[in-house]
Amino acid sequence: MSTNDNISETTGSDLESSTFYTQSEPEPVATTLIQTHPEHQAPLTSEPVTVSGYKEAPTHHGFHDALRSNPLYPSIHELFMWTNPVRSGIVYGIFTLIYLLVWLWDYSFLTLECYTLLALQVLWFAYTILTTKILGSDPLGGRFKNLDFTITEENVRTHVESLTKVWNVLVSRIALVFSFSNPVESIKAAFLFYFLAQVGNWFSDFTLVYLLVTFGFVWPKVYKQKKTEIDGLYHKASVMASEQYDKIKDKIPVEQLKGVLGKKKKSE
């Protein structure tokens, strides 16, 4: 066998393997973007890193990257950014209506769900009568009749992987806070818990959910339009907060806490 024949056979086998690779099932777009984009090369587990004797808390980037790995992230991002104003307005309007019905008229979620399904059934029956008996044809071309709400194992696997990444980031953060590996972070978390406890006394759970959803619909759009002004105010507030934080931090016996915790770990 000649050298040219060997080259042609090698090239042919390489082409076959390359063809086999390109014909394989593509990965979800959201996952591919995270794996290939340079901004998202950091591991998603966000393991604490030891710096100057303290374990650093997992940054918000790890949590954000974990959320971005979910295939639904692009659709949710477009919804909150009002990319399609009609769709965003309808979703926010429906959620506001549900909140008002629950808060003002004391409807339960089960009652609302059953009434909603009943209304959809009546509308569907009226639409079917209109298109078959009166118009004789469906102006939407049977689009609603061909809706498919089934899910595949691949979709379930992708969502489970995304939730696993989010869970790992949260567990890393919680373990850091409760282990006092970084006393400053633990004390900050204690103040946060106290603040959230007071907020829980002011509002009901469903009102808090509604306020969070409203914030999600309002804040991204406002920030996009007023980015320069908001960044300037945020910088000033950060400087003032850092000054106050440094004053409080100097009064906290961090080194003593570190020594006590260190002795406790050695004894264990």
Residue pairs with C-beta under 8 A, 6 or more apart in sequence:
26 32
27 35
28 71
28 158
29 71
29 74
30 68
30 69
30 70
30 71
30 73
30 74
31 69
31 71
31 158
33 40
33 68
34 40
34 65
34 68
34 69
40 65
40 68
42 61
42 62
42 65
43 62
44 62
44 65
44 66
44 69
44 165
44 168
44 169
45 62
45 165
45 168
45 169
45 172
46 58
46 59
46 62
46 63
46 168
46 169
46 172
46 173
47 58
47 172
48 55
48 56
48 57
48 58
48 172
48 176
48 181
49 55
49 56
50 56
53 258
54 181
54 182
54 184
54 258
55 176
55 181
55 182
56 182
57 173
57 176
57 177
57 182
57 185
58 169
58 172
58 173
58 176
62 169
63 166
63 169
63 170
65 165
66 162
66 165
66 166
66 168
66 169
67 73
67 162
67 166
69 161
69 162
69 165
70 158
70 159
70 162
70 163
71 155
71 158
71 159
71 162
72 159
78 84
79 87
79 88
79 91
80 88
80 216
80 217
80 220
81 220
81 221
81 224
82 88
82 217
82 220
82 221
88 217
92 213
92 214
92 217
95 210
95 213
96 210
98 112
99 206
99 207
99 210
101 107
101 112
102 108
102 109
102 112
102 206
103 204
103 206
103 207
124 144
127 144
131 137
131 138
131 139
138 145
176 182
176 185
176 186
177 185
177 186
177 189
178 186
180 186
180 257
180 261
181 261
183 252
183 254
183 257
183 258
183 261
184 249
184 252
184 254
187 252
199 208
200 208
203 211
222 230
223 230
